[in-house]
Amino acid sequence: MTTLENALLIVALIAFTGTALCALYRVVVGPTILDRMIASDVLLTTIILVAGVDMVLRDHTDSIPLMTVLAATAVFATIAVARYVSRHAKTSEQPPAFAWANTEAAASGGADTGADTGILSTDAVDAAQQAQGNGGPEEDAAAPEAEEGTRNA
């Protein structure tokens, strides 16, 4: 190898080492699962790149199965975490009453329920709040008047 190739190899290895260390730090520190997932993707990509550099330097193709398995692992792990986060976000944002209102409105053939998109219309949310006794736009508007009447009495 020439001096230029050696210098480029050293620069590449330093860059890969720095990238791997930063990714490992983010995997350990987090703070969220999405940060950890992105960092693990970066780490796996760095390992794939190092295997590719090895293949170029040694003029072989023995690392292709390893690179394929690492790439598939990264893709499937990302999909699994995305599905987990998506489901966790839906369940933590929607109290049971909203889920009930969405299925009830969809079962009754109500229009604009968002049943096909998973998004509730404001009418479905208001109906769920009223069914639970948590208010709704009509009760919210009437609440200040009722409080004023008790204060004046």
Disulfide bonds with the S-S distance in Angstrom:
none
